[in-house]
Every structure is written in structure tokens, then in C-alpha cells.
Amino acid sequence: MNLPQPEWRVEPGLLPYPAALATMDARAAAIRAGTAPELAWLVEHPPLFTSGTSADPAELMNPAGFPVFDAGRGGRFTYHGPGQRVGYLMLDLDSRGRDVRHFVHTLEGWLIASLARLGVAARREPGRIGLWVGNGPDEAKIAAIGVRVKRWVTLHGFSINVAPDLSHFGGIVPCGIRDHGVTSLAVLGNKASMADLDASLRAEFAQFLTILSTKCKAP
């Protein structure tokens, strides 16, 4: 089945988190009703923390007093802020295969391929959430993933650290993982800009959709 291409949108400026939640919910409902196309939405937020359905209050320190929002997605605490690309995906899994595990695996693959275009070798690590770079003491998370599926429409998505203030992550235990830190393209010495990352994500998006819609599932 040939599906219409999702809308691709890059939001200017810093988007307040409540506005993102409201837009996602409205768009997901419209997709389910057949009155709007799917959407891949790239945004940046002001500094804030979000809590997922598995969030442990002991993992929130928040010395800077950033606002904390209930995201309604899976996972634990996550930081968003300037210099971090956040991608929200509202895709119709009813049309693309009702397999949430396959969706997450394919999403990870899209980010890995996009970062590879920028010269960054990101990878999955068994038993951990997100994507990782480096080895040994240099191992750190470069991207986080947290999704929700409502009536077979996806919400939320991913974040990739381009050049955020990494000290802000000290206000939480990111995704509940205490033993490994976070990093960014800037810390890795990669000079790619936010626009460069967006272009790389766009270039790999069609392949992501093709794999998502195939019958070959994640192992």
C-alpha cells in the first residue's frame, strides 16, 4: 500500500512544552480520524524536565528549579533544552504495521543512520534505552528515545544532543541510568550544526518509513 508522505515540519525558536503536548494530542486525534496527515516535527525547548510513566521521584534533584512536566510517554526522567534536537513523530501504525517493538527498533536505526552521515558511530546497547557512543570511561548517551502509542498513532519520539548545556542533565538521573553519562556532538568535537542534523534526518527519513512499513520485524 502506497501511503501519503508525512508532513515534515521544523519549528523555529524555543517551543513551550505544554504547547508541544497539545499539538501532538490534537494531531494524533486528527490522524486517527483521517482528517490530517502524519507528522514528523522537529523542535527545541527551553530548559525543562519531563517524567515518563516509570519515573522515580528519587531520580529528580533539579537544583536549578527547571519546570517538570508529565509527558505521558514511557520511560523515566528526561531533560530537554536549547541545543538539543527533539523529534516528535505522529505516525499511523495501523497503516504501517501494528508492531510497537518494530517501530522503536526502526526509529533507532533511523537515528543511527542519520548520525553516521555526520561521522558519528552511534549504537544500541542491550538492556539500555537510547543510543550510545564511545567505549569504556568515554561511553555516553548521545540520543534518548521515549514513545507513546495511542489508538495506534505514535506520539513523542527522540532527542539528540547537538550542543546543549550538559550540566543541566545533572538535575536528574537521565532515563534512570546512573553508571553512564551523556554527551553531545559538540563534546565529541563534531562541528555539525542543528541544521546539519536536520538535513541528515531528512535524508534518511524515506528509508526509515520504508523499513517501518515492511513485514520484516526486529529480531
Phi, psi and omega in degrees: 000129178272113181266148175299149178290137175297154171290140177246120186228132173247116185277129177282155175071194181258118185269125175301140185297318178302326178294324178295315180299315181296318180294317178300312182299316180294320181290319180299319178296320180292323177297315179297325180279351180079021183252001179211151177283165172300163185218132166249117193235117181257126185222170165233147179244157165293167183300129181195164172244147173239147178245135177265184185291343179253015185297136178255119182305334179292344182266008177246111177260309171053056180295335181277351178071032177294150176296148180239130183237141172282113187278332184079003178264174172286167176100194187242223182275141177223147175260141168232145178187177180304143181087002178242129177273122176252131179243122177254128184243120173247092185239149185267097180287345175296328178267337186254010178105120184279072183219097184294321179299317177296321178300311181296316180299318181289324175299314176303316180298322177298314181293320178300314180294322180293318178292327178299325177299335180264005179086018181250124181266085178270157183208162169278155172230125182305134177082000179238152177267144175096188181241147193231153175226163177077176181218157177058226182294344180268000182290133182202161181273133178254336183215143177245151180227133176207120186232162172222147176234123182234117183052040177067019169250131182280151173224166183062207184162259190210166169222143177233130182276111176270295177208053177282169172282101186293342178296336180295334178293343179293351179279354180217171162264101189302119178057020177078011183256108185273336192271355183223145182269190177242158180218183181213166175302319181297316180295326178286356180084011180273127186270009180299137179269174175300319179296323177297316179297316179301317180295322179293316177300318180296319182295329182263359187293318181299319178295321176303313180294321179298312180294320180301323186269002178275168180272356180277111186269168177297144180292000000 
